[in-house]
Amino acid sequence: MSLLAIRDVTRVFGGLVALDGVSFDVHEGEIFSVIGPNGAGKSTLFNIVSGFDQPTSGSVSFAGREVAGERPHRLVRSGIARTFQNTQLFEELTVFDNVLAGTFPVTRAGVVAAALRLPRARREDRLAREEAHRLLRMVGLDGEADTLAEDLPHGLRRLLEVARALATSPRLMLLDEPAAGLDSAETRELASVLYRVRDAGATMVVVEHDMGLVMEISDSIVVLDRGCKIAEGPPMLIQKDPAVIEAYLGEEAGDDA
């Protein structure tokens, strides 16, 4: 059984068909990429899977359960985490506290227990701090734990957002343009981090314009064009697909609609 099953998902905005009957499966342990030219519907798809939008028709199943239309915070608790094209960090907090904040949506002690410093809350706080340090080591930011987020260079901000998403203990991570604005060295470091994340047990769906990164890290790729799926398969097949070459690989990268 697939971890994420997209079935005939259509999204219509007025007279614009942003997605038109899109279907695919993401299996546990994969790095699965979604590519396509500007306006292909990639961001709309991510918004639907992460609860920021609803499909006009079709279904989204996660771990065998229908989740289309659920609120984002409920999806986080169920095991879906997302990063965004533009990093959304707590700028005034340290790197460590940004990751620690990521654990709060999935803690269970409750506000009262935390305020009263009850044993369960103290235990959760200790475990959350240990996990935050572990995740910073995983993404290579353990040396920046006390740095304010606003002082991080762009490449490290991307890694921090990945670490914060991991703090929710997701089974599925949606990574929206993780390499945007990175230079070649930073992109190589990002690839290494994504492999470590995958090896630690998280499944990833990646929307990305950097074709070098996509072809390197992906187990499977689905290609969208004008809201429709035009190809699906492993990187070697996608690279040679005439429809993909015509629709995407010769296009300039940029913002998605």
Number of C-alpha atoms within 10 A of each C-alpha: 10 14 18 23 20 20 16 17 23 22 24 14 9 7 6 9 16 22 26 21 16 21 17 15 16 22 18 18 18 20 24 23 25 24 25 27 24 20 17 23 27 26 21 22 24 21 17 21 27 25 20 15 18 23 21 14 16 17 22 22 17 22 17 12 11 13 21 23 17 16 14 19 14 15 19 22 15 18 17 26 25 24 21 17 18 12 16 11 18 15 13 13 16 20 31 24 19 23 30 22 18 20 22 16 13 17 15 12 18 11 11 10 14 16 9 10 14 12 12 13 20 15 12 17 19 11 12 20 17 12 18 27 17 16 24 23 15 18 22 17 20 16 10 17 18 12 16 17 22 15 13 16 9 16 19 21 19 27 24 26 24 28 30 26 24 25 25 23 21 22 20 29 25 25 22 22 19 27 24 18 14 17 11 12 10 17 19 15 16 23 18 15 18 22 13 14 22 18 12 11 15 22 25 27 22 25 27 22 26 16 12 11 16 23 17 11 18 19 16 23 26 22 23 26 23 18 25 20 21 16 17 18 16 15 19 11 14 20 15 10 15 12 15 22 13 10 17 19 18 10 13 10 16 11 12 16 12
